[in-house]
Every structure is written in structure tokens, then in C-alpha cells.
Amino acid sequence: MRTYIGGQEAVSVNEFIELALGTPLELWLGVEGESAEERAARLDAARDILSENPDLPDDVSRVAAQVIEANAPELFNVVPLVRLAARRRTRSRKGAAA
């Protein structure tokens, strides 16, 4: 399945996030080993972007909710351990009866 945002195909998760946000993910999360000066510059740029686009946090929340909704089966594909234990007991009882 292909994913397009604003007419551009997102070929990776990071590219999807970057296209959805309109900014590189590193701008918000930083990079390992950045200096205090680099961090200050990154945070200044992020503040500028937020001041120019005050709806960005809401847009990000909306995109995150859409991604969760689209991938919910995979994200929440869990099997209750209680049921597994019950199945094992049932199988062991069947094996003992045979």
C-alpha cells in the first residue's frame, strides 16, 4: 500500500512524519550528540515555526490519531495470557485423557 501526503509518496515512516509535519522530525526531537549551541538554534527554529503555525500541535495530534486508527489492528494485536493458559490446560487434559 502506498501512502501519499500532499501529492508526495512517503516511502518510510520518517518520511511520512516529515511530510505530515512539514518539517524534519529531528527539528522536534533533536539528534544525538548535538551541542548546546545546536540545540538552542534548533529550539529557536521550532519556536519560530510554532509561532507562524499555531495549529501545528492540533494537526500533529490529528495525524497521530489517523495513523493509530489506520494501524490499530497491528498496534493492538495482543493475546490475553489468561486465554493462552486456559488453552494449554485444556490441551493437557485432552492429552491425558487419550
HELIX and SHEET records of a PDB file:
HELIX    1   1 VAL A   13  LEU A   21  1                                   9    
HELIX    2   2 LEU A   25  LEU A   29  1                                   5    
HELIX    3   3 ALA A   36  GLU A   52  1                                  17    
HELIX    4   4 LEU A   56  ALA A   70  1                                  15    
HELIX    5   5 ALA A   72  LEU A   75  1                                   4    
HELIX    6   6 LEU A   81  ALA A   97  1                                  17    
SHEET    1   A 2 THR A   3  ILE A   5  0                                        
SHEET    2   A 2 GLN A   8  ALA A  10 -1                                        
END                                                                             
